[in-house]
């Protein structure tokens, strides 16, 4: 007796169609700087052309009103804005290992030159730490895959719930705070927590999500009137590319989830800072055995040895111009008071003043 077997070809057909769609995916090898969000009073010239990696920190310095010399900052993409309104925060997301990928952001984008220079925000970070006397801006550098979590803040408890590395984040993926609980099967796609490459990528997304949650929890603490700087480096997409390939559905799912996570981070920033923040996403080509474009530094919350060094007081860069404004304004006012006093002293009561003229007539009548 013959046995009939029914095969369901629908799932196979769907997978074949999806594979054909993503096989047509075109990789983009260009490094890009995406202006994800900028305040309404700040604008960029879309025809400005490419920007050097070393100029990214200068761009953020100028945007925050810290300043950079015109000789060092030659890029003309940032138009002059309102000098009385400056962003309260600047956040830069560096996406490493994107030499053959495209984040597919809408909005303004500028090419990033390959001139041999590196992306380095250490100088800007150090300047922010010493610029504001009596106030402590938030300066954060987060690179989970490189085990870097460098925080400079007045409140040391702001980001205690944010995992410092991928290993700590992997434990959260199976707990009550896991991002997997908020993702639908469509959002997760073919990413599998049991696959090491997928797990590393999901752990990095967990860290970004925890960072956004911490921002929302500490909204009032961050509204302190001094500019904040946050630099986040994400690198784990390379594990998905290496394990699944450039044309894989898993890579497409990872890129979609990355865009969703960065969008939610932007929502958290908007909740804290309103419209008054600058948000950039930079795709970087770190192939060819180059070192990661992230500095590894000690935690800024550590106590520095040798604190009693009898150092001079730190002065802001604004000290000199403010001193000159106060000095010369005081001199001008003193001269004005002297001139008015001298004029009154030598005034002829009989001709120069109605008050003294009336007084003079009254004296004559009394005589």
C-alpha positions, 0 to 999 in steps of 0.5 A: 500500500502506497503512502502519500506524503504531503510537504508544505513548501510555503516556509521554504518559498518564503525563505527563498524569496527573502534570500533573493531580496537580501542578495541584492543588498548593496554594501556601502564601503564609505565612512559616513557622518550622519547628523541624526538630530540637531537643534532648530537653531543649528544647521549644516551645509549639505554641500560642505563635503567630507570631514576629517576624523580628527575634526569630529571632536572639533565639530562638537567643541564648536557646537557646544560653544567651547571653541576651536581655532579657525586654522584647526577647524577648516570644515565649513559644514557647520553654519553659524547659529545662535550664540546665545543658544547652545546644545545642552549635550552632544552624543556621538555613536561610533559604529566600528567595522562598517566597512562593508555595511550601511546603516541606511539613515535618512537625513544629512550625511557627510563622507568621512575622509580616510586621511590616516587620522583617528577619531579622538575625543580625549582632548575635548573630554579633558577640556570639558572637565576643567572648563567649568569651575564649581560644576561637573559636566557629564563626560562619558565614554562607553565601548562595551567590546573594549571593556571601556566605561569611563564616566566623569560626573558629579553624581557617581550613581547615574549609570550604576545599572549599566553593564560595563562590558559584554559579559555583564550584559549577557547575564541581563539578556536572560533576566527580567530587564532583557530587551528580548522581552520587548522584542517581537519575533519579527524584530528579533528575526533569525537572531539566536541567543544560543549563537555566540555571535548573535549573543554578543550583538544582543548584549551590546544592544542591551547595554545601549538600552540600559544607558537610555533607561538610565538617562530617563531615570536621571533626567533632573540630575542631567539638567544642570546647565553645563554641556554634556558629552557622550561617546559610545562605540559599538563594534559587535556587528562584526561577529554577525558578519563573520559568522553569518555573512554579508548577505545573510538574513541575520545581518539584516535583522541585526542592522534593523535592530541596531536602527531601532535601538539607536532610535530609542536612544534618541527618544531618551535623549529628547525626553531629557534634553528636549530639542536642545542636543546634537546627535551624530552617528559615525560609521567607521572602517576599521579593517586592515588590522588597525587599532580600535579608534577608542582610547582605553582609560582609567575610570574617572571615578578613581581617586588620584594619588598625590592630591595634595600637590599645592596646585594653582586654581583652575581658571576657565578659558572665559576668564580673560575676556570676562576680566577685560570686559569688567575692567574696561567697563569699570574704567569707562564708568569711572571716567563718565562719573568724573566728567559729569562731576567736573561739569557740575562743579564748573557750571555757571549758576546764572546761565547753565541751569534753570534751577540755579537761575531761579535760586539766583533771582530769589537771592536778589529779591531777598537783598 
